């Protein structure tokens, strides 16, 4: 009898005795049990089984997965679990909604390969942190249609970034390579908590009552360190017209008191909670603006409500982006709510709000577009009938709403949401306003607010975290 056949017969004799004590399943070219032990394939025996009666072998072994084991003397040789090397794809996307690696975090095994595909112009994948490459890999700046691969052979966590947009726009990612299982019976560990790690809104900044007003809430028991930025000229390469050439930034607390301000991030304005020069801290944050005319503030803020107000110098107007980044994601406080109020126009001047879900788990949020509710607070010219769209990091429409009491089924919305919105504690008070509840995996998302039938007016877009964990 050929050696391959001998091995196959040995498998038939050994495996039935194993079934009683362990559950077997297959992956790639191996069979492994519920105790973490694996049985490597003996290629010669597998070839023999393919040439001879597979039906007979299945009847002999008594289950449908053909497992071939290697016999060395009387011992059955066990090994760590083995799987075929895999290739994981990351898409590089960028438009005036933002920039991202999608997904921004991937988990692989030693020997696996990550392939980056360019769906946007002028980006790189470079190992390290913004401004601090570590030399493991660097694609160089490439354009749409390009591809770059890197094979990871060592366990560990490997951060990377885009050399063009990593520092200015938070375009970063991480590859986590799992190490070998430390014990025959591994104990699963829960995924890390998810949180809202960045919030932003783009819109047309006007004057007087129609400036841009961004609000956020820090929830928890610890102070949180954040950077607040307002961007104008950096939007030009992405086709955004009529940008705000010289935006100014103010930060107010819940009492409305001005606690920090900035006009041109390379010149710190001392006052309020700002007691020392911030230029180096902004540069080291990884979120420094690339244009000196933009504004930024770093602040360590106690739990509470805060408001960022964006104006143009000398009452100038134009499209701008206001952002808040969490610089202390490890502490137990979170960015629990984000909102922006501005005058919603049409075409390129609608209101566009962005946020990032970071961490290892999906997060449930509610998004709202509010218009008539603003009237009792003295806001003039409100948007009477705001509509709301939710887009993923690739720009695909994944949910929409017009009038929250009527659910629009489609995309990730598969059932009526009216009761869930009412029970969330964040239901709009006016039926013409819009809301969406969504459970979102980690990634970048964009909310777009328009007026029904191209109407215009002041509106508020909000994102609330419905699963805060402190």
NUVEX-524248 format. One record per residue (C-alpha): residue number from 1; chain; x, y, z; residue in one letter. Coordinates in nm, 3 decimals, always signed. Layout:
! residues N
   nr  kette     east    north       up  rest
  NUM      A        X        Y        Z     A
...
This chain:
! residues 470
   nr  kette     east    north       up  rest
    1      A   +0.000   +0.000   +0.000     X
    2      A   +0.132   +0.350   -0.081     X
    3      A   +0.242   +0.574   +0.209     X
    4      A   -0.040   +0.822   +0.139     X
    5      A   -0.296   +0.543   +0.174     X
    6      A   -0.134   +0.428   +0.499     X
    7      A   -0.170   +0.775   +0.645     X
    8      A   -0.531   +0.791   +0.534     X
    9      A   -0.608   +0.459   +0.701     X
   10      A   -0.436   +0.581   +1.017     X
   11      A   -0.661   +0.886   +1.012     X
   12      A   -0.966   +0.666   +0.979     X
   13      A   -0.861   +0.463   +1.284     X
   14      A   -0.770   +0.759   +1.507     X
   15      A   -1.033   +1.022   +1.433     X
   16      A   -1.350   +0.838   +1.551     X
   17      A   -1.196   +0.816   +1.900     X
   18      A   -1.135   +1.192   +1.898     X
   19      A   -1.491   +1.284   +1.807     X
   20      A   -1.622   +1.180   +2.147     X
   21      A   -1.393   +1.427   +2.327     X
   22      A   -1.370   +1.725   +2.094     X
   23      A   -1.562   +1.909   +1.828     X
   24      A   -1.366   +1.934   +1.504     X
   25      A   -1.391   +2.195   +1.230     X
   26      A   -1.176   +2.287   +0.935     X
   27      A   -1.000   +2.599   +0.822     X
   28      A   -0.774   +2.632   +0.521     X
   29      A   -0.549   +2.322   +0.516     X
   30      A   -0.597   +2.227   +0.884     X
   31      A   -0.855   +2.074   +1.115     X
   32      A   -0.875   +2.205   +1.471     X
   33      A   -1.076   +2.129   +1.780     X
   34      A   -1.249   +2.320   +2.054     X
   35      A   -0.941   +2.283   +2.275     X
   36      A   -0.726   +2.486   +2.035     X
   37      A   -0.526   +2.181   +1.911     X
   38      A   -0.479   +2.142   +1.534     X
   39      A   -0.395   +1.859   +1.300     X
   40      A   -0.169   +1.959   +1.007     X
   41      A   -0.248   +1.817   +0.667     X
   42      A   -0.012   +1.556   +0.529     X
   43      A   -0.012   +1.662   +0.165     X
   44      A   +0.073   +1.318   +0.023     X
   45      A   -0.219   +1.152   +0.201     X
   46      A   -0.454   +1.428   +0.095     X
   47      A   -0.351   +1.375   -0.266     X
   48      A   -0.415   +1.004   -0.230     X
   49      A   -0.764   +1.067   -0.092     X
   50      A   -0.844   +1.292   -0.388     X
   51      A   -0.743   +1.012   -0.631     X
   52      A   -0.938   +0.737   -0.457     X
   53      A   -1.287   +0.693   -0.315     X
   54      A   -1.376   +1.003   -0.114     X
   55      A   -1.717   +0.855   -0.034     X
   56      A   -1.560   +0.551   +0.135     X
   57      A   -1.329   +0.773   +0.336     X
   58      A   -1.622   +0.983   +0.457     X
   59      A   -1.812   +0.672   +0.565     X
   60      A   -1.509   +0.539   +0.751     X
   61      A   -1.427   +0.861   +0.936     X
   62      A   -1.796   +0.920   +1.010     X
   63      A   -1.811   +1.297   +0.959     X
   64      A   -1.798   +1.521   +0.655     X
   65      A   -1.467   +1.699   +0.707     X
   66      A   -1.176   +1.483   +0.584     X
   67      A   -0.897   +1.520   +0.840     X
   68      A   -0.558   +1.369   +0.765     X
   69      A   -0.319   +1.327   +1.057     X
   70      A   +0.053   +1.272   +1.069     X
   71      A   +0.170   +0.969   +1.267     X
   72      A   +0.519   +0.965   +1.418     X
   73      A   +0.587   +0.630   +1.592     X
   74      A   +0.280   +0.573   +1.814     X
   75      A   +0.233   +0.945   +1.883     X
   76      A   -0.015   +1.183   +1.723     X
   77      A   +0.177   +1.508   +1.670     X
   78      A   -0.015   +1.821   +1.761     X
   79      A   +0.070   +2.172   +1.650     X
   80      A   -0.055   +2.526   +1.697     X
   81      A   -0.351   +2.626   +1.483     X
   82      A   -0.246   +2.709   +1.128     X
   83      A   -0.442   +2.894   +0.861     X
   84      A   -0.371   +2.988   +0.506     X
   85      A   -0.224   +3.335   +0.465     X
   86      A   -0.491   +3.592   +0.388     X
   87      A   -0.501   +3.928   +0.213     X
   88      A   -0.705   +4.209   +0.371     X
   89      A   -0.804   +4.511   +0.163     X
   90      A   -0.809   +4.869   +0.289     X
   91      A   -0.964   +5.135   +0.064     X
   92      A   -0.815   +5.484   +0.059     X
   93      A   -1.091   +5.740   +0.015     X
   94      A   -1.094   +6.118   +0.016     X
   95      A   -1.335   +6.391   -0.080     X
   96      A   -1.459   +6.711   +0.076     X
   97      A   -1.645   +6.508   +0.334     X
   98      A   -1.308   +6.393   +0.471     X
   99      A   -1.023   +6.147   +0.429     X
  100      A   -0.995   +5.794   +0.559     X
  101      A   -0.851   +5.448   +0.539     X
  102      A   -1.157   +5.224   +0.521     X
  103      A   -1.156   +5.033   +0.749     X
  104      A   -0.916   +5.230   +0.964     X
  105      A   -0.833   +4.930   +1.185     X
  106      A   -0.775   +4.571   +1.072     X
  107      A   -0.672   +4.261   +1.268     X
  108      A   -0.472   +3.988   +1.094     X
  109      A   -0.237   +3.697   +1.166     X
  110      A   +0.138   +3.663   +1.101     X
  111      A   +0.200   +3.597   +0.732     X
  112      A   -0.111   +3.787   +0.620     X
  113      A   -0.093   +4.075   +0.373     X
  114      A   -0.267   +4.413   +0.374     X
  115      A   -0.348   +4.561   +0.034     X
  116      A   -0.427   +4.931   +0.008     X
  117      A   -0.637   +5.039   -0.293     X
  118      A   -0.643   +5.408   -0.391     X
  119      A   -0.991   +5.545   -0.467     X
  120      A   -0.870   +5.904   -0.430     X
  121      A   -0.584   +6.125   -0.546     X
  122      A   -0.272   +6.219   -0.355     X
  123      A   -0.238   +5.988   -0.052     X
  124      A   +0.020   +5.755   +0.098     X
  125      A   +0.027   +5.467   +0.344     X
  126      A   +0.331   +5.519   +0.565     X
  127      A   +0.416   +5.327   +0.881     X
  128      A   +0.444   +5.527   +1.203     X
  129      A   +0.260   +5.831   +1.335     X
  130      A   +0.201   +6.166   +1.160     X
  131      A   +0.536   +6.334   +1.122     X
  132      A   +0.721   +6.033   +1.270     X
  133      A   +0.764   +5.754   +1.010     X
  134      A   +0.932   +5.440   +1.144     X
  135      A   +1.059   +5.302   +0.812     X
  136      A   +0.868   +4.972   +0.800     X
  137      A   +0.687   +5.068   +0.481     X
  138      A   +0.608   +5.372   +0.271     X
  139      A   +0.405   +5.360   -0.047     X
  140      A   +0.494   +5.714   -0.146     X
  141      A   +0.219   +5.947   -0.262     X
  142      A   -0.003   +5.769   -0.514     X
  143      A   -0.319   +5.843   -0.706     X
  144      A   -0.652   +5.681   -0.785     X
  145      A   -0.620   +5.327   -0.918     X
  146      A   -0.289   +5.255   -0.743     X
  147      A   -0.227   +4.957   -0.515     X
  148      A   +0.032   +4.881   -0.247     X
  149      A   +0.083   +4.568   -0.036     X
  150      A   +0.280   +4.479   +0.274     X
  151      A   +0.310   +4.139   +0.444     X
  152      A   +0.318   +4.129   +0.824     X
  153      A   +0.521   +3.847   +0.977     X
  154      A   +0.556   +3.969   +1.337     X
  155      A   +0.281   +4.008   +1.599     X
  156      A   +0.220   +4.359   +1.724     X
  157      A   +0.033   +4.683   +1.659     X
  158      A   +0.144   +4.881   +1.353     X
  159      A   +0.007   +5.237   +1.319     X
  160      A   +0.027   +5.417   +0.987     X
  161      A   -0.082   +5.744   +0.828     X
  162      A   -0.106   +5.947   +0.510     X
  163      A   +0.193   +6.182   +0.483     X
  164      A   -0.029   +6.448   +0.319     X
  165      A   -0.337   +6.429   +0.541     X
  166      A   -0.232   +6.243   +0.856     X
  167      A   -0.140   +6.551   +1.057     X
  168      A   -0.394   +6.795   +0.919     X
  169      A   -0.698   +6.573   +0.885     X
  170      A   -0.655   +6.269   +1.110     X
  171      A   -0.603   +6.026   +0.819     X
  172      A   -0.451   +5.741   +1.018     X
  173      A   -0.495   +5.367   +1.056     X
  174      A   -0.361   +5.067   +1.244     X
  175      A   -0.285   +4.704   +1.159     X
  176      A   -0.297   +4.464   +1.455     X
  177      A   -0.117   +4.134   +1.403     X
  178      A   -0.227   +3.868   +1.651     X
  179      A   +0.037   +3.654   +1.820     X
  180      A   +0.019   +3.277   +1.874     X
  181      A   -0.242   +3.145   +2.116     X
  182      A   -0.068   +3.138   +2.456     X
  183      A   -0.262   +2.839   +2.594     X
  184      A   -0.439   +2.538   +2.439     X
  185      A   -0.774   +2.684   +2.554     X
  186      A   -0.772   +3.059   +2.492     X
  187      A   -1.012   +3.276   +2.687     X
  188      A   -1.187   +3.535   +2.469     X
  189      A   -1.138   +3.893   +2.575     X
  190      A   -1.407   +4.156   +2.514     X
  191      A   -1.346   +4.408   +2.239     X
  192      A   -1.236   +4.753   +2.351     X
  193      A   -1.502   +5.016   +2.404     X
  194      A   -1.596   +5.236   +2.112     X
  195      A   -1.633   +5.612   +2.129     X
  196      A   -1.685   +5.922   +1.916     X
  197      A   -1.323   +6.016   +1.852     X
  198      A   -1.368   +6.308   +1.611     X
  199      A   -1.652   +6.539   +1.517     X
  200      A   -1.667   +6.795   +1.238     X
  201      A   -1.909   +7.008   +1.041     X
  202      A   -1.864   +7.188   +0.711     X
  203      A   -2.087   +7.470   +0.601     X
  204      A   -2.111   +7.824   +0.471     X
  205      A   -2.014   +8.072   +0.743     X
  206      A   -2.197   +8.403   +0.724     X
  207      A   -2.221   +8.693   +0.972     X
  208      A   -2.434   +8.804   +1.268     X
  209      A   -2.686   +8.528   +1.352     X
  210      A   -2.562   +8.310   +1.066     X
  211      A   -2.210   +8.231   +1.184     X
  212      A   -2.118   +7.863   +1.244     X
  213      A   -2.182   +7.737   +1.599     X
  214      A   -2.055   +7.393   +1.702     X
  215      A   -2.147   +7.233   +2.032     X
  216      A   -2.019   +6.926   +2.215     X
  217      A   -2.068   +6.762   +2.554     X
  218      A   -1.800   +6.593   +2.763     X
  219      A   -1.961   +6.317   +2.969     X
  220      A   -1.802   +6.126   +3.256     X
  221      A   -1.606   +6.211   +3.567     X
  222      A   -1.266   +6.313   +3.426     X
  223      A   -1.144   +6.615   +3.234     X
  224      A   -1.081   +6.552   +2.865     X
  225      A   -0.809   +6.696   +2.644     X
  226      A   -0.929   +6.800   +2.297     X
  227      A   -0.812   +7.001   +2.001     X
  228      A   -1.063   +7.228   +1.825     X
  229      A   -0.980   +7.341   +1.471     X
  230      A   -1.142   +7.556   +1.206     X
  231      A   -1.031   +7.500   +0.847     X
  232      A   -1.088   +7.716   +0.540     X
  233      A   -0.816   +7.722   +0.274     X
  234      A   -0.728   +7.355   +0.325     X
  235      A   -1.061   +7.268   +0.161     X
  236      A   -0.960   +7.418   -0.178     X
  237      A   -0.779   +7.106   -0.315     X
  238      A   -1.100   +6.908   -0.263     X
  239      A   -1.312   +7.121   -0.487     X
  240      A   -1.489   +7.317   -0.214     X
  241      A   -1.574   +7.662   -0.355     X
  242      A   -1.582   +7.998   -0.180     X
  243      A   -1.377   +7.897   +0.122     X
  244      A   -1.340   +8.115   +0.431     X
  245      A   -0.990   +8.255   +0.386     X
  246      A   -0.920   +8.359   +0.745     X
  247      A   -1.143   +8.184   +0.999     X
  248      A   -1.142   +8.276   +1.369     X
  249      A   -1.236   +8.045   +1.656     X
  250      A   -1.393   +8.103   +1.997     X
  251      A   -1.458   +7.848   +2.273     X
  252      A   -1.736   +7.913   +2.526     X
  253      A   -1.843   +7.718   +2.833     X
  254      A   -2.201   +7.623   +2.924     X
  255      A   -2.263   +7.967   +3.080     X
  256      A   -2.169   +8.132   +2.751     X
  257      A   -1.842   +8.269   +2.888     X
  258      A   -1.556   +8.300   +2.640     X
  259      A   -1.277   +8.075   +2.774     X
  260      A   -1.039   +8.057   +2.474     X
  261      A   -0.994   +8.205   +2.126     X
  262      A   -0.760   +8.190   +1.831     X
  263      A   -0.694   +8.358   +1.496     X
  264      A   -0.409   +8.187   +1.308     X
  265      A   -0.293   +7.877   +1.498     X
  266      A   +0.077   +7.969   +1.488     X
  267      A   +0.005   +8.263   +1.720     X
  268      A   -0.138   +8.165   +2.059     X
  269      A   -0.381   +8.407   +2.225     X
  270      A   -0.319   +8.393   +2.601     X
  271      A   -0.633   +8.433   +2.809     X
  272      A   -0.908   +8.239   +2.981     X
  273      A   -0.797   +7.876   +3.013     X
  274      A   -0.502   +7.932   +2.775     X
  275      A   -0.203   +8.019   +2.992     X
  276      A   +0.096   +7.923   +2.773     X
  277      A   +0.203   +7.908   +2.410     X
  278      A   +0.029   +7.621   +2.227     X
  279      A   +0.212   +7.604   +1.894     X
  280      A   +0.434   +7.307   +1.986     X
  281      A   +0.144   +7.118   +2.145     X
  282      A   -0.068   +7.168   +1.832     X
  283      A   +0.216   +7.048   +1.610     X
  284      A   +0.271   +6.739   +1.827     X
  285      A   -0.100   +6.655   +1.842     X
  286      A   -0.102   +6.518   +1.488     X
  287      A   -0.382   +6.759   +1.397     X
  288      A   -0.199   +7.082   +1.316     X
  289      A   -0.357   +7.278   +1.028     X
  290      A   -0.139   +7.297   +0.717     X
  291      A   -0.227   +7.661   +0.643     X
  292      A   -0.113   +7.932   +0.887     X
  293      A   -0.439   +8.122   +0.834     X
  294      A   -0.644   +7.847   +1.000     X
  295      A   -0.719   +7.846   +1.375     X
  296      A   -0.679   +7.585   +1.652     X
  297      A   -0.709   +7.556   +2.030     X
  298      A   -0.599   +7.275   +2.263     X
  299      A   -0.799   +7.261   +2.586     X
  300      A   -0.835   +7.028   +2.885     X
  301      A   -1.203   +7.056   +2.971     X
  302      A   -1.406   +6.942   +3.270     X
  303      A   -1.727   +6.747   +3.201     X
  304      A   -1.993   +6.982   +3.066     X
  305      A   -2.129   +7.159   +2.760     X
  306      A   -1.909   +7.364   +2.528     X
  307      A   -1.962   +7.577   +2.218     X
  308      A   -1.720   +7.665   +1.938     X
  309      A   -1.807   +7.970   +1.728     X
  310      A   -1.654   +8.025   +1.383     X
  311      A   -1.645   +8.364   +1.213     X
  312      A   -1.454   +8.516   +0.925     X
  313      A   -1.206   +8.793   +1.003     X
  314      A   -1.348   +9.136   +0.922     X
  315      A   -1.695   +8.981   +0.869     X
  316      A   -1.579   +8.777   +0.568     X
  317      A   -1.786   +8.475   +0.462     X
  318      A   -1.724   +8.137   +0.303     X
  319      A   -1.721   +7.760   +0.348     X
  320      A   -1.532   +7.631   +0.653     X
  321      A   -1.492   +7.315   +0.858     X
  322      A   -1.500   +7.309   +1.239     X
  323      A   -1.364   +6.998   +1.413     X
  324      A   -1.312   +6.856   +1.762     X
  325      A   -1.063   +6.571   +1.814     X
  326      A   -1.034   +6.365   +2.133     X
  327      A   -0.668   +6.375   +2.244     X
  328      A   -0.724   +6.155   +2.552     X
  329      A   -0.931   +5.857   +2.433     X
  330      A   -0.796   +5.632   +2.708     X
  331      A   -0.964   +5.815   +2.994     X
  332      A   -1.315   +5.735   +3.108     X
  333      A   -1.488   +6.053   +2.988     X
  334      A   -1.627   +6.070   +2.635     X
  335      A   -1.752   +6.308   +2.369     X
  336      A   -2.115   +6.216   +2.420     X
  337      A   -2.293   +6.462   +2.192     X
  338      A   -2.196   +6.681   +1.901     X
  339      A   -2.399   +6.949   +1.726     X
  340      A   -2.355   +7.234   +1.482     X
  341      A   -2.588   +7.521   +1.401     X
  342      A   -2.555   +7.723   +1.083     X
  343      A   -2.743   +7.867   +0.789     X
  344      A   -2.818   +7.583   +0.546     X
  345      A   -2.814   +7.682   +0.182     X
  346      A   -2.821   +7.470   -0.137     X
  347      A   -2.580   +7.289   -0.373     X
  348      A   -2.226   +7.310   -0.230     X
  349      A   -2.344   +7.513   +0.068     X
  350      A   -2.558   +7.256   +0.248     X
  351      A   -2.459   +7.154   +0.603     X
  352      A   -2.224   +6.856   +0.626     X
  353      A   -2.146   +6.699   +0.963     X
  354      A   -1.880   +6.431   +1.006     X
  355      A   -1.791   +6.200   +1.293     X
  356      A   -1.566   +5.900   +1.354     X
  357      A   -1.656   +5.590   +1.555     X
  358      A   -1.332   +5.458   +1.704     X
  359      A   -1.261   +5.142   +1.902     X
  360      A   -1.334   +4.773   +1.863     X
  361      A   -1.713   +4.763   +1.875     X
  362      A   -2.013   +4.900   +1.687     X
  363      A   -2.178   +5.205   +1.841     X
  364      A   -2.545   +5.307   +1.842     X
  365      A   -2.612   +5.676   +1.783     X
  366      A   -2.904   +5.900   +1.700     X
  367      A   -2.865   +6.175   +1.440     X
  368      A   -3.108   +6.467   +1.429     X
  369      A   -3.169   +6.762   +1.195     X
  370      A   -3.353   +7.038   +1.381     X
  371      A   -3.516   +7.352   +1.239     X
  372      A   -3.846   +7.480   +1.386     X
  373      A   -3.738   +7.386   +1.743     X
  374      A   -3.484   +7.669   +1.728     X
  375      A   -3.747   +7.943   +1.699     X
  376      A   -3.826   +7.970   +2.076     X
  377      A   -3.455   +8.032   +2.137     X
  378      A   -3.454   +8.345   +1.924     X
  379      A   -3.289   +8.189   +1.618     X
  380      A   -3.422   +8.369   +1.307     X
  381      A   -3.497   +8.227   +0.962     X
  382      A   -3.508   +7.861   +1.066     X
  383      A   -3.511   +7.575   +0.814     X
  384      A   -3.877   +7.473   +0.817     X
  385      A   -3.839   +7.118   +0.682     X
  386      A   -3.485   +6.977   +0.716     X
  387      A   -3.392   +6.645   +0.554     X
  388      A   -3.112   +6.418   +0.676     X
  389      A   -2.878   +6.175   +0.498     X
  390      A   -2.615   +5.944   +0.651     X
  391      A   -2.314   +5.837   +0.440     X
  392      A   -2.034   +5.592   +0.522     X
  393      A   -1.659   +5.649   +0.479     X
  394      A   -1.676   +5.565   +0.108     X
  395      A   -1.949   +5.825   +0.053     X
  396      A   -2.228   +5.567   +0.005     X
  397      A   -2.575   +5.667   +0.127     X
  398      A   -2.668   +5.422   +0.406     X
  399      A   -2.972   +5.592   +0.563     X
  400      A   -3.201   +5.892   +0.516     X
  401      A   -3.501   +6.061   +0.674     X
  402      A   -3.750   +6.341   +0.610     X
  403      A   -3.989   +6.387   +0.904     X
  404      A   -3.887   +6.158   +1.191     X
  405      A   -4.236   +6.014   +1.244     X
  406      A   -4.209   +5.842   +0.904     X
  407      A   -3.923   +5.593   +0.875     X
  408      A   -3.756   +5.552   +0.536     X
  409      A   -3.662   +5.185   +0.497     X
  410      A   -3.339   +5.129   +0.305     X
  411      A   -2.967   +5.083   +0.350     X
  412      A   -2.899   +4.997   +0.714     X
  413      A   -3.256   +5.090   +0.816     X
  414      A   -3.460   +4.769   +0.801     X
  415      A   -3.751   +4.840   +1.039     X
  416      A   -3.971   +5.123   +1.165     X
  417      A   -3.776   +5.353   +1.400     X
  418      A   -4.045   +5.579   +1.545     X
  419      A   -4.074   +5.396   +1.879     X
  420      A   -3.697   +5.368   +1.915     X
  421      A   -3.658   +5.742   +1.853     X
  422      A   -3.930   +5.822   +2.108     X
  423      A   -3.767   +5.594   +2.366     X
  424      A   -3.417   +5.735   +2.306     X
  425      A   -3.493   +6.055   +2.497     X
  426      A   -3.389   +6.259   +2.192     X
  427      A   -3.705   +6.265   +1.979     X
  428      A   -3.755   +6.598   +1.797     X
  429      A   -4.054   +6.799   +1.918     X
  430      A   -4.160   +6.898   +1.565     X
  431      A   -4.285   +6.635   +1.317     X
  432      A   -4.115   +6.809   +1.024     X
  433      A   -3.768   +6.753   +1.174     X
  434      A   -3.562   +6.444   +1.091     X
  435      A   -3.389   +6.171   +1.291     X
  436      A   -3.208   +5.840   +1.232     X
  437      A   -3.095   +5.576   +1.482     X
  438      A   -2.802   +5.370   +1.355     X
  439      A   -2.568   +5.106   +1.494     X
  440      A   -2.239   +5.175   +1.319     X
  441      A   -1.911   +4.979   +1.307     X
  442      A   -1.589   +5.175   +1.361     X
  443      A   -1.524   +5.413   +1.073     X
  444      A   -1.593   +5.757   +0.929     X
  445      A   -1.948   +5.885   +0.874     X
  446      A   -2.107   +6.198   +0.726     X
  447      A   -2.448   +6.354   +0.791     X
  448      A   -2.585   +6.593   +0.526     X
  449      A   -2.866   +6.838   +0.602     X
  450      A   -3.068   +7.001   +0.325     X
  451      A   -3.393   +7.192   +0.309     X
  452      A   -3.690   +7.020   +0.146     X
  453      A   -3.742   +7.156   -0.206     X
  454      A   -3.416   +7.355   -0.184     X
  455      A   -3.538   +7.575   +0.099     X
  456      A   -3.280   +7.751   +0.316     X
  457      A   -3.252   +7.856   +0.678     X
  458      A   -3.080   +7.802   +1.011     X
  459      A   -3.067   +7.442   +1.129     X
  460      A   -2.895   +7.223   +1.387     X
  461      A   -2.739   +6.883   +1.313     X
  462      A   -2.667   +6.660   +1.612     X
  463      A   -2.519   +6.319   +1.692     X
  464      A   -2.587   +6.164   +2.034     X
  465      A   -2.406   +5.858   +2.170     X
  466      A   -2.680   +5.619   +2.290     X
  467      A   -2.427   +5.379   +2.450     X
  468      A   -2.201   +5.597   +2.666     X
  469      A   -1.957   +5.390   +2.873     X
  470      A   -1.757   +5.574   +3.137     X
